[in-house]
Amino acid sequence: MSEEVEVEVVCPSCSPKIEVPHDLLKSGQNMIVRCQECGTVHPATIERAKDVTVKVIVSKGQESLSCINKMTTEDIVEVDDEIIVDDEEGDEVYPIIVTAIDTTQKRVNTANAGDITTIWGRAIDEVIVKISVHQGKRTEALQKRVNGGHQFTIGQTDTVGGLDFEITKIRKRDGTFLSGRGGTVEAKHVKRIFADEIKRKGWAEGRTAWSMRGRGRSW
């Protein structure tokens, strides 16, 4: 006995707008199916996905790269989606976060790939994180290049350009702030890091009088 094949199509009796599971009774051009919800047997047509090429503008640091990405008409793209851009022309691959979507009509938050004219995205394989380090009454502006998945944690200590600091607050790209100790944000979601400088101790700092007297003494 052959195994039954299941397909999802609309049912004229119980679900004329939303696709529901059906059993495939006859395949080919004149396909016949039976609705699993109400048992209605009816003809159906399944539209096959078509390949489309979509223009993608990838923001990588200070430069913007124009790429061509192959997708299908079944692909749905939303702002904030993480997708892989496989540029056939430049033979490069970029993981990105979608920042904007243009169609022939307007800019939207979600669209079928077949309706998209341009996808705008930010590369997240490697990102540059801006860091503001407070040094008393002045602030030092630093930058750190890391992998997009690198995690920054409130209370974590780090060093950039010989300057030691402790992270106190993180502003995320959605405009919200994280300040609770132990809170973690991946670099690809960081807008700016705020930190306090950690003073490096001098050679003799932190040493007790006893430890200093003990140096050189023979026991």
C-alpha positions as CSV (number, residue, x, y, z in Angstrom):
1,M,0.0,0.0,0.0
2,S,1.4,3.3,-1.1
3,E,2.0,6.0,1.6
4,E,-0.5,8.9,1.5
5,V,0.9,12.2,0.5
6,E,-0.3,15.3,2.4
7,V,-0.5,18.8,0.9
8,E,-1.8,22.1,2.1
9,V,-4.4,23.9,0.0
10,V,-7.6,25.9,0.6
11,C,-10.8,24.0,0.9
12,P,-13.9,25.4,-0.9
13,S,-16.2,24.0,1.8
14,C,-14.6,24.7,5.2
15,S,-11.6,26.9,4.6
16,P,-11.7,29.0,1.3
17,K,-9.0,31.5,2.4
18,I,-6.6,29.6,4.6
19,E,-4.7,26.5,3.5
20,V,-5.4,23.4,5.5
21,P,-4.0,19.8,5.3
22,H,-5.4,17.6,2.5
23,D,-4.7,14.0,1.3
24,L,-3.5,13.8,-2.2
25,L,-5.7,11.4,-4.1
26,K,-4.5,12.1,-7.7
27,S,-1.3,14.0,-8.7
28,G,-0.4,15.7,-12.0
29,Q,-1.9,18.7,-13.7
30,N,-5.5,17.7,-12.7
31,M,-4.8,17.1,-9.0
32,I,-7.6,15.8,-6.8
33,V,-7.4,16.1,-3.0
34,R,-9.5,15.3,0.1
35,C,-9.8,17.8,3.0
36,Q,-8.7,16.3,6.3
37,E,-11.0,18.8,8.1
38,C,-14.3,18.1,6.5
39,G,-13.7,15.3,4.0
40,T,-14.6,17.2,0.9
41,V,-13.0,15.9,-2.3
42,H,-12.1,18.6,-4.8
43,P,-9.6,19.6,-7.5
44,A,-6.7,21.8,-6.5
45,T,-3.7,23.6,-7.9
46,I,-0.4,24.1,-6.1
47,E,1.7,27.0,-7.2
48,R,5.4,26.1,-7.4
49,A,8.0,28.4,-5.9
50,K,9.9,30.4,-8.5
51,D,13.5,31.6,-8.2
52,V,13.9,35.4,-8.0
53,T,17.0,37.6,-7.6
54,V,16.8,40.4,-5.1
55,K,19.2,43.4,-4.8
56,V,20.7,43.7,-1.3
57,I,22.6,46.7,0.0
58,V,24.9,45.5,2.8
59,S,26.3,48.1,5.2
60,K,29.7,46.9,6.4
61,G,31.4,49.4,8.7
62,Q,31.8,52.6,6.8
63,E,31.1,51.1,3.3
64,S,28.0,49.9,1.5
65,L,28.1,46.9,-0.8
66,S,25.6,46.1,-3.5
67,C,24.9,42.4,-3.8
68,I,22.5,40.1,-5.7
69,N,20.9,37.4,-3.6
70,K,18.9,34.4,-5.0
71,M,15.6,33.7,-3.2
72,T,12.3,32.1,-4.0
73,T,8.7,33.4,-4.2
74,E,8.0,31.4,-1.0
75,D,10.5,33.4,1.0
76,I,9.0,36.0,3.4
77,V,11.5,38.7,4.6
78,E,10.9,40.9,7.7
79,V,12.8,43.8,9.2
80,D,15.1,42.5,11.9
81,D,15.4,39.1,10.3
82,E,18.8,37.5,10.1
83,I,19.5,36.2,6.6
84,I,22.5,35.0,4.7
85,V,23.3,36.9,1.5
86,D,25.2,34.7,-1.0
87,D,26.3,37.2,-3.6
88,E,26.6,35.4,-6.9
89,E,28.3,38.3,-8.7
90,G,31.0,39.0,-6.0
91,D,31.2,35.4,-4.8
92,E,31.0,36.6,-1.2
93,V,28.7,35.5,1.7
94,Y,27.4,38.0,4.3
95,P,25.2,37.2,7.3
96,I,23.1,40.4,7.8
97,I,20.3,41.8,9.9
98,V,17.6,43.3,7.7
99,T,17.1,47.0,8.4
100,A,14.7,48.0,5.6
101,I,12.7,46.5,2.7
102,D,11.7,48.3,-0.5
103,T,9.0,47.2,-2.8
104,T,7.7,48.7,-6.1
105,Q,5.1,50.5,-4.1
106,K,6.7,51.6,-0.8
107,R,9.0,50.8,2.1
108,V,7.5,48.0,4.2
109,N,8.3,45.9,7.3
110,T,7.6,42.6,5.7
111,A,7.2,41.3,2.1
112,N,7.3,38.3,-0.2
113,A,10.7,38.1,-1.9
114,G,8.9,38.2,-5.3
115,D,7.6,41.7,-4.5
116,I,10.9,43.1,-3.1
117,T,13.1,45.5,-5.1
118,T,15.8,46.1,-2.5
119,I,16.7,44.7,0.9
120,W,18.9,46.9,3.1
121,G,20.9,45.1,5.8
122,R,23.8,45.4,8.3
123,A,26.6,42.9,8.1
124,I,26.9,41.0,11.4
125,D,29.8,38.7,10.7
126,E,32.1,41.4,12.1
127,V,31.0,44.6,13.7
128,I,32.6,47.8,15.1
129,V,31.3,48.6,18.6
130,K,31.5,52.2,19.9
131,I,32.6,52.5,23.5
132,S,32.4,55.7,25.7
133,V,34.8,55.4,28.6
134,H,34.3,57.9,31.5
135,Q,37.6,59.2,32.9
136,G,36.5,61.6,35.7
137,K,35.4,64.8,33.9
138,R,36.3,63.6,30.4
139,T,35.1,60.8,28.1
140,E,37.3,58.7,25.8
141,A,35.7,57.5,22.6
142,L,36.9,54.0,21.6
143,Q,36.0,51.4,19.0
144,K,36.4,47.6,19.1
145,R,36.0,45.3,16.1
146,V,34.5,41.9,17.1
147,N,32.4,39.1,15.7
148,G,28.7,39.9,15.6
149,G,28.0,37.1,18.1
150,H,30.5,38.4,20.7
151,Q,28.8,39.0,24.0
152,F,29.2,42.2,26.1
153,T,28.2,41.9,29.8
154,I,27.4,44.7,32.3
155,G,30.2,44.5,34.9
156,Q,32.6,42.9,32.5
157,T,36.1,44.4,32.3
158,D,37.9,44.9,29.0
159,T,40.8,46.7,27.4
160,V,41.0,48.7,24.2
161,G,44.1,50.7,23.1
162,G,45.8,50.1,26.5
163,L,42.8,51.6,28.4
164,D,41.2,49.3,31.0
165,F,37.5,49.8,31.7
166,E,34.4,48.2,33.2
167,I,31.1,48.2,31.3
168,T,28.3,50.0,33.2
169,K,25.5,50.4,30.6
170,I,24.7,49.3,27.0
171,R,22.5,51.0,24.6
172,K,20.9,48.6,22.1
173,R,20.0,49.3,18.5
174,D,16.3,49.3,19.3
175,G,16.9,52.4,21.5
176,T,16.6,50.6,24.9
177,F,19.2,50.5,27.6
178,L,20.6,47.6,29.7
179,S,22.2,48.5,33.0
180,G,21.6,45.6,35.4
181,R,24.8,43.8,36.4
182,G,25.2,40.6,34.5
183,G,23.0,41.6,31.6
184,T,24.4,40.5,28.3
185,V,24.0,41.8,24.7
186,E,25.4,40.4,21.5
187,A,27.7,42.8,19.6
188,K,25.4,42.9,16.5
189,H,22.6,44.4,18.7
190,V,24.8,47.0,20.4
191,K,24.5,50.7,19.6
192,R,27.0,52.0,22.2
193,I,28.7,50.8,25.3
194,F,29.2,53.1,28.3
195,A,32.1,52.3,30.8
196,D,34.2,53.6,33.6
197,E,38.0,53.6,33.4
198,I,39.8,51.2,35.7
199,K,43.0,52.9,37.1
200,R,46.0,50.7,36.9
201,K,47.9,50.4,40.1
202,G,51.5,51.5,40.4
203,W,54.4,49.2,41.3
204,A,54.1,49.8,45.1
205,E,50.3,50.3,45.3
206,G,48.4,47.7,47.2
207,R,51.5,46.4,49.1
208,T,51.5,46.5,52.9
209,A,54.3,47.8,55.0
210,W,54.9,44.3,56.3
211,S,55.3,42.9,52.8
212,M,57.7,45.7,51.8
213,R,59.8,45.1,55.0
214,G,59.8,41.4,54.3
215,R,61.5,41.8,50.9
216,G,65.1,40.9,51.0
217,R,65.0,39.6,54.6
218,S,66.6,36.3,55.3
219,W,64.5,33.8,57.4
